[in-house]
């Protein structure tokens, strides 16, 4: 199989990240599955057919390139040097570093005043600064090559202030602004072959929500039809082929939340009704679960 270049996916040990890695692997990329959970991401890569797994550190770029992946790499996205090491390693693959997907993220629910300073900082460090680290590490190689595509998993919460997930939503708003601003900076600098796309999916039935069926703070994530990660992963694979700055999944939900965001005087008073509907959806899903 012809290798189309390497693709790095963060938060790839499970859920959406693993589904995206599988799609890109099937599409012919040498995929680097990365996650802060080293043992789990190595097991995930082995399920995709990895012949070897490695811990990538600052010395990785000095080692000879391995055959076509997938590979597994333990990575804390809040570590800027570690992100740069992964990017340097992936850039050694035939075709260079072609795709970087910033998927790693954490969710904490409840009103903003219920989170302490350490939790607020951690959410912003992983969801916003971690994705910035990955984006800039990838751009170091993509700008030099004049080609490449960065996909940032933002969430619908990046398009509207989501009640019950306020700090999470703030981190995703920051990522959206950073992504679109950086894309504009690239174009202003005359860089046309490097793309940045923001993918904004509705709530997904992944491990991030599996323990949230009785969590009132997570109700907003259940107000749509919960997506399967495989569906979103397939959309990401298509976006890699046909770049777009912002994509909502499903499209109608993106239009819906943008209308609400345009009229905050209407959206804020409606928050109670929105959350009540989400809680009813949580109860329905809980009743459908086996056992």
Buried (B, 14 or more C-beta within 10 A) or exposed (E): EEBBBBBBBBBBBBBBBBBBBBBBBEBBBBBBBBBBBBEBBBBBBBEBEBEEBBEBBEEBBEEEBBEBBBBBBBBBBBBBEBBBBBBBBBBBBEBBBBBBBBBBBBBBBBEEEEBEEEBBEBBBBBBBBBBBBBBBBBBBBBBEBEBBBBBBBBBBBBBBBBBBBBBBBBBBBBBBEBBBEBBEEBEEEEBEEBBBBBBBBBBBBBEBBEEBBEBBBBBBBBBBEBBEBBBBBBBBBEBBEEBEEBBBBBEEBBEBBBEBEEEEEEBEEEBEEBBEBBBEBBEEBEEEEEE
